[in-house]
């Protein structure tokens, strides 16, 4: 069987697969715009396509009446790409008409859903149940309940109030740094009433926070791009295929790695105009530290949350994930896009990210 996969390597493909399946279904039902579907008269005023994260950090909290910007962030427990959501047509952000100050701070402005934003809500809201039902039919109801119960047993022990989704990653792609409110561990909830994607996201985020308190590199960069590099060199054009994240996510990761001396990008030794990225000695040490720290954090979690809790979570996820590094994983069974979907026009993934790359571009889990 070989060595067991690190816990994030089981959590991440599961969340990414759920999100892609959710997004594919939303795209099929929603009138929208993308670079491929944005020129027809029918879609000219439709919203730009966005991912599940933009529901979780924004649209689930907003109605027609308006909500102050700072209240949106308080409820979501994380920031959204508000400028993007406004530009893409989902919301309007404007001063509160009842505020008589000549220049009220933007935090007091009101966010309200546009008519197309309200229609998007009607499509997004029931899809969590739709996809979870599909997974019950695909993997069996008992298998999904095992995952939910195992996640709930872990997440219910977290002493901070985490968001319903992974936060949008900024420079360096770090998850640490946000301030989360303390929560009372009174046993009033076991967490199993949350969406499956919410439980997965909270478990991943907590692991990333613990990992990054001791790491020079973020878990997102370490688990994806830095993981597949070596000191000999890997062609840059191969990195999306090897890591499971988009060209844009790779570019952002390489920018940080090269600026901080962890990697260099140079002409490929095979000739031509291809570029190759390789780890420096500093990057090689960081890669080794990443592998050690994954095990160290998981061992601490066993002591902190219970060895049985972590063992049960591992067992439940292994049933779903199988082999996360190839299309042999059972998770790929639900990832076939609709023929007219945007993912049908791009290469099929060879692997799923070892940590989701949720970027400002729309919140897609592979940084697309």
Order of alpha helices (4+ residues) and beta strands (2+ residues): alpha-beta-beta-alpha-beta-alpha-alpha-beta-beta-alpha-alpha-alpha-alpha-beta-alpha-alpha-beta-beta-alpha-alpha
